Amino acid sequence: MDSRARFFPAGLARFIATRDQTCSTPWCDAPVRHNDHVVAWAAGGRTTAENAQGLCADCNYVKEAPGWGAETVPGTRHTRRTTTPTGHVYRSQSPPLPGDTS
C-alpha cells in the first residue's frame, strides 16, 4: 500500500476514499476531493496509506498556509493530529471500515 511516486496510485486513492469517507479535517465533513500526504511529500513524507488523508479542496489548500501542521497518531484506526496557526490541536479519526464489527 505504498508508492515511490508523489501521486497516489488509483488503488491506494480508492482505499483512502473508502477509509476516510469525508474530509479528514476534524471540523469538516465535506466530500473527499484530494488525496493528501499528512507529512508533505516535499518534507520527506511517503506516499503510503499511513501517511495519507482524504481532504476537501478547501482544507487541502488551507493546510499549506504558514503555521498549519499535521501528523499521524498510532492507533487501531487511522488518526491524525492537526495543529492550527493559533496553536490549537485537534484530533480526527477515520470511521470504522465497512464491515468492521469492532
C-alpha positions as CSV (number, residue, x, y, z in Angstrom):
1,M,0.0,0.0,0.0
2,D,2.8,2.4,-0.8
3,S,4.3,4.1,-3.8
4,R,7.6,5.7,-4.7
5,A,5.7,8.3,-6.7
6,R,4.4,11.6,-5.4
7,F,0.8,10.9,-6.6
8,F,-1.3,8.2,-5.0
9,P,-1.9,5.3,-7.4
10,A,-5.5,4.5,-8.3
11,G,-5.9,1.6,-5.9
12,L,-4.4,3.5,-3.0
13,A,-6.6,6.5,-3.8
14,R,-9.7,4.3,-3.7
15,F,-8.6,2.9,-0.4
16,I,-8.2,6.4,1.1
17,A,-11.6,7.5,-0.1
18,T,-13.2,4.3,1.4
19,R,-11.3,4.6,4.7
20,D,-11.8,8.3,5.3
21,Q,-15.3,8.8,3.7
22,T,-15.3,12.5,4.4
23,C,-12.7,15.3,4.8
24,S,-10.1,14.4,7.5
25,T,-10.1,17.9,8.9
26,P,-11.7,17.5,12.3
27,W,-14.4,20.2,11.9
28,C,-15.2,19.5,8.2
29,D,-17.4,16.7,6.8
30,A,-17.2,17.7,3.1
31,P,-16.7,15.0,0.5
32,V,-13.1,13.9,-0.1
33,R,-11.7,15.7,-3.3
34,H,-8.0,15.4,-2.7
35,N,-5.7,12.6,-1.5
36,D,-3.0,14.3,0.5
37,H,0.1,13.5,2.4
38,V,-0.2,14.1,6.2
39,V,3.6,14.8,6.2
40,A,4.2,16.7,3.0
41,W,5.9,14.8,0.2
42,A,8.3,17.7,-0.2
43,A,9.2,17.3,3.5
44,G,10.0,13.6,3.1
45,G,6.5,12.2,3.6
46,R,6.0,8.9,1.9
47,T,3.1,8.0,-0.4
48,T,1.6,5.4,1.8
49,A,-1.8,4.6,3.3
50,E,-0.5,5.6,6.8
51,N,0.7,9.0,5.6
52,A,-2.4,9.7,3.5
53,Q,-5.5,11.6,4.3
54,G,-8.6,12.4,2.2
55,L,-9.4,16.2,2.3
56,C,-11.8,18.5,0.7
57,A,-10.3,21.0,-1.7
58,D,-10.6,24.0,0.7
59,C,-8.9,22.2,3.6
60,N,-6.1,20.9,1.4
61,Y,-5.3,24.4,0.3
62,V,-5.6,26.0,3.7
63,K,-3.3,23.5,5.4
64,E,-0.5,24.7,3.1
65,A,-0.6,28.2,4.7
66,P,2.1,29.0,7.3
67,G,1.5,27.7,10.8
68,W,-0.5,24.6,10.0
69,G,0.8,21.2,10.9
70,A,-0.4,17.6,10.8
71,E,0.9,14.2,11.9
72,T,-0.4,10.7,12.3
73,V,-1.1,9.2,15.7
74,P,-0.7,5.5,16.4
75,G,-3.9,3.6,17.0
76,T,-6.2,0.9,15.7
77,R,-7.8,3.3,13.2
78,H,-6.1,6.0,11.1
79,T,-5.8,9.0,13.3
80,R,-4.4,12.5,12.6
81,R,-3.5,15.4,14.8
82,T,-3.9,18.8,13.3
83,T,-2.3,22.0,14.7
84,T,-3.6,25.4,13.7
85,P,-1.6,28.6,13.4
86,T,-3.0,29.7,16.8
87,G,-1.6,26.6,18.4
88,H,-4.9,24.7,18.9
89,V,-4.6,21.0,18.4
90,Y,-7.4,18.8,17.0
91,R,-7.6,15.1,16.6
92,S,-9.6,13.2,13.9
93,Q,-10.0,9.6,13.3
94,S,-11.3,7.7,10.3
95,P,-14.6,5.9,10.8
96,P,-14.6,2.1,11.0
97,L,-14.1,0.4,7.6
98,P,-17.2,-1.1,6.0
99,G,-17.9,-4.5,7.6
100,D,-15.8,-3.8,10.7
101,T,-17.9,-5.0,13.7
102,S,-15.5,-3.8,16.4
